[in-house]
Amino acid sequence: MKVSEQEIVQKLLEMDEEFQTLHREHQTMEKQLAQFDGKPYLSTEEQVAMKRLKKQKLLGKDKMYAKINEFKRNMAVGP
């Protein structure tokens, strides 16, 4: 039985505290980036903060994908 990535994300959100934290942080960073995007002009400090935030968000996303892929591998092996 093939499980969609969204179903895997839901399962990880239910059972993996680290994944929950990564997901929550990712959403928070999305909101912060949206605030930057809403400004007509960014100061130098804001530009630096935005770049740092994008890097942190990408690192978190990479960690979430690693957990998703680990879940898929474990499913392929089976119980």
C-alpha positions as CSV (number, residue, x, y, z in Angstrom):
1,M,0.0,0.0,0.0
2,K,1.4,3.3,-1.0
3,V,1.2,6.1,1.5
4,S,1.2,9.8,0.3
5,E,3.8,12.2,1.7
6,Q,1.0,14.2,3.3
7,E,-0.1,11.1,5.2
8,I,3.5,10.5,6.4
9,V,3.7,14.1,7.5
10,Q,0.5,13.7,9.5
11,K,1.8,10.5,11.1
12,L,5.1,12.2,12.0
13,L,3.2,15.2,13.5
14,E,1.2,12.8,15.7
15,M,4.1,10.7,16.9
16,D,7.5,12.5,16.6
17,E,8.1,15.4,18.9
18,E,11.2,16.6,17.0
19,F,9.2,16.6,13.8
20,Q,6.5,18.6,15.5
21,T,9.0,21.2,16.7
22,L,10.6,21.4,13.2
23,H,7.2,21.9,11.6
24,R,6.1,24.5,14.1
25,E,9.4,26.4,13.6
26,H,9.1,26.2,9.9
27,Q,5.6,27.7,10.0
28,T,6.9,30.5,12.3
29,M,9.7,31.3,9.9
30,E,7.2,31.4,7.0
31,K,5.2,34.0,8.9
32,Q,8.3,36.1,9.7
33,L,9.5,35.9,6.0
34,A,6.0,37.0,4.9
35,Q,6.4,40.1,7.1
36,F,9.6,41.0,5.4
37,D,8.0,40.4,2.0
38,G,5.2,42.8,3.0
39,K,7.7,45.7,3.4
40,P,8.4,48.0,0.5
41,Y,12.0,48.5,1.7
42,L,14.3,46.5,3.9
43,S,17.1,48.0,5.9
44,T,20.5,46.3,5.7
45,E,19.9,44.6,9.1
46,E,16.5,43.3,7.9
47,Q,18.1,42.0,4.7
48,V,20.7,40.1,6.8
49,A,18.0,38.8,9.1
50,M,15.9,37.7,6.2
51,K,18.9,35.8,4.7
52,R,19.6,34.1,8.0
53,L,16.0,33.2,8.4
54,K,15.9,31.7,5.0
55,K,18.9,29.5,5.7
56,Q,17.5,28.4,9.0
57,K,14.2,27.5,7.4
58,L,16.0,25.5,4.7
59,L,18.0,23.6,7.3
60,G,14.8,22.8,9.1
61,K,13.1,21.7,5.9
62,D,16.1,19.4,5.2
63,K,15.7,17.8,8.6
64,M,12.0,17.3,8.1
65,Y,12.6,15.6,4.7
66,A,15.3,13.4,6.2
67,K,12.7,12.2,8.8
68,I,10.1,11.7,6.0
69,N,12.6,9.6,4.0
70,E,13.6,7.6,7.1
71,F,9.9,6.9,7.7
72,K,9.5,5.7,4.0
73,R,12.6,3.5,4.3
74,N,11.2,2.0,7.5
75,M,7.9,1.3,5.8
76,A,9.6,-0.4,2.9
77,V,11.4,-2.7,5.3
78,G,8.1,-3.5,7.1
79,P,7.5,-4.8,10.6
